[in-house]
Amino acid sequence: MPPPAAKSCLLARGTASQGGPGPTDAAHRPTPAGWQDCLVGERNWTVVVPVKRLESAKSRLRGALGGVPHELLALALAKDTVGAALACAPVRELLVVTDDPEATRVLGRLGARIIGEPPESGLNPAFGRGATLVADGWVAALTADLPALRPAELAEALRAAEIGPSGVRRFVADAPGTGTVLLTAPPGVPLDPRFGPRSAAAHAASGAVPLTPAWPTLRRDVDTPADLLAATTLGLGRHTAELTRRSAPAGADR
């Protein structure tokens, strides 16, 4: 069945609930027109987003913004990711798997349901724990480091995952093509996450099928200062943008 027709979601990017960018300045490219044209249909998706303890999250980004505490940057990435996902039309519920007290407080206030981490450490056990709590409907595993994410792109990816043979998991690779930013599973099919080094190949080897449209803001995860600079050119969500206005990412024009 083809995806439902697109229509305006009438969302104002930059509100607290969506985590979108606020007013831009010379260091930030304006948000592209049309980002709010989400695909509107049944809200039948649960999205699972693990968030590590902030002091240990995104270690390769430590020091990326001079004078900005690392924990604030890690939390801003998660806030913009969660805010965009909550503003995505097909999403019925968003589960954040975390034991971090500040992430619990802040992301819960945005509208996420907070789930404690499982005894096993790592992304895959966290994704698995969240997925087991989904009684029905589709489930998506989404990484927490997508500060430029547009709700419309996530909506398109989720609706694309619903098309085609039944019982098939699908995934979206990151911008370099080696990692994974999104993994989906239809009702009744185990999520079976394989996140980690070379996860795109691991997911493909496990039977998941790649989704290949461009979706630049969905694919732009942020692990390094260079990634943060690349995300800045796409238009950051407002929480990360506020921090980069305090201190531009390494390599940015000043």
N, C-alpha and C positions, 0 to 999 in steps of 0.2 A: 504494500500500500504506500503511495507517495506521501511524503511529509506534508503536514498541514501548511496552508498558505501563510506567508509571513505578513505580520501587521505590526504597527508601532506598539511598543510596550508602554509608551508614555512615561518613560522613566527619566529622571534627571540625574545623569551621571555626576557624582560628586556628593551625593547625600550620604549620611552616616551609615544607612542600612546597606548601601551598595558598595561602599568603599571605592568609589570612582574618583578620578582626579578632580581637584578643585581648579581654580583659575590658573592658567598657564602663564609662564613668563618666558623670557628669551631662552632659558636653558631647557625648556620643555616644548616638544612639538605639540600643537593642538590636537585634541582628540578627533580622529577622522569622523566625518559626517556619516550618519546612518548606523552608528554602532548600536542604537537602541532598537533596530528593526529585528527583534527576536522572533523566532518561530514559536507561535503560540499554539498549544495543544493541551492534551491531558497532562497534568502534573503527576507523572508516574515514575519519577526517578528519585532514588536516594543516593546522595553523593557522600563518600567517605573521605575525610582529609586528616591524615595523621600530622601532629605537630610535636616535634621533640621538645625536651626542656630547652628553654631559650638560650641558656648559657652554653649549651653544646650544639645547638642547631646551626646549620650553614657555616661550618668552620672555615671554609675557604673564602668566605666573605669578610672574615674578621679584619677590621681596619679599612674596609672599602670606602667608608665615609669618615674622614678624619673628624674627630671630636664628637661623633655620634656613638653612644654605647651600642655594642654589638647586639645586645638583647632587644633594643628598640628596633633595629633594622630587621632582625629575624621576625619579630612580632608584626611589623608593618607589612612584610611580604605576605604573612599568613592572613592578616586582616583584609588586604586587598583581594587576595584569592578567594577567601570565604565570602566577602561582600559581593564579589562578582557572581559567584556560584549561587548565592541566595537570590540574586536578582534575575537569575536565568529561568525562563518560563517553564521548562519541563520539570524543574526540580521541586519535589514535594517536601523533602527533608534533607538537611545536611548534618552529618555526624562528624564531630571532631574528636579524634582519639588522642588524648593527651593527659599527662599527669602534671603539667606545668601550671602552677596556681594563677599566674598572670594571664596566660593564654586561656585558661578556663574562664576567668572572670570576663575578659575582654571579648572573646569570641562567643561566649554564651550570651552576652548583651547584644551582639549583632543578630542573634537568632539561631545560632547553631545549637544542636543537642550535644552535650559533652559526655564522652564515654572514657572511662579510665583505661590506661594501657594494659595489655595482657602481661602475664609474667615473662614471656619471651620478649627480648628486645628486638628492635628493628622495624623497618617499614612493613615488611610482608606480614608478620604477625599482627601489627596494628591494623592494616587493611583487612586482614582476615577476621579480626574481632569485630570490626564495624560491619562487615558484610554478613556475618552470622546473625546480626540483630535485625536484618531486613526480612520481614515476614513475607512480603509479596512485592511485585513490581521489579523494575530494573534497578541495577546497582552499578555505580561508577566509582572507581578509585581515582582520586585527583591529587596531585602533589600540591604542597602548600607554598610553592615558591614561584607563583605566576602573577607578579604584581601589575602587569599590563593587561591581564585577561579581560576581554569583552564578553559580557553575557551572551551576546548574539552568536559569537563563535562557539562557545560551549554548547548553546542550544542546537546549533547546526550539527555539531559532532554527536550529540546525544541522539538527535533524530536520525542521523545517518546510521548510527549503530543499530537502530530498530529495523532497518531495511535489509532484505536479503534472507538467506536461509535461516531457519529457526535454530535455536540452541547453540549459536556461535558467539564466542567472546570476540571483542574487537578492541583495538588499542590505537592510540595516537602517539607517534614518536616525537621526541623533542626536536628542537631546531637543528642540532648536528646530525640527528638521525640514529643515534646509538642508544639513547635513553628512552624513557617512557614518561609521558605526562598524564595520560588518561588510559584507563583500562575499564572496559564495560562487560557486564554479563547480563543475559536475559533472565527472566524469572525461572527459578528452578535449576539454574546452571551455576556451579561453584565459581567464584571469582578467580581462584588460583593465581594470586599475584606473584610475579617474578621480578619485582623491582630490585635494582642494584646495578653493578657494572654490566654494560652491554645488555640491558634489559629488553630493548626492542627485539634483538635476536632471540633472547630467551622466551619472550612472549610468543613470537612467531613459531618457535620450535615447539611450544606447548599447544599449538593449535589455534591461537588467537589470530585474527585477520586484521592487517593494518588498514586504517582509514587514512587516505592520502591527500585530501584537499589541503590548501596552504595553511589556513588558520594561524597566522603569524603570532597573534597574542596568546593563543592557547599553547603553541609549541615553545614559546620563549620562557623556559624556566631559567632561574637565576642561581647559579652556583659560584660564580667568580665575579670579580669587579668588571671584567669585560662583558659578561652577561648582563650585569646591571646597567651598564652603559647602553647596550643594545636594546634592553627593555625601555630605557628612557626615551629612545628615539621613536618607540611605538606609542608612547603616551602612558605614563605610570598612573596607577590608582592613587587616590589622594593621600593615603597614609604614607606610602613610600615617597611620593612626590614631595611631601612636606619635609621629609628628612633630607632629600637631595637638594632642596633649596637652602638648607642650612650648610651643606657641604657637598659639592658636586662630586659625582663618581670619578675615580681615577681615569684620566684620558679624556674627560669632557672639556670642551672649550669653556674658558672662564671669562 
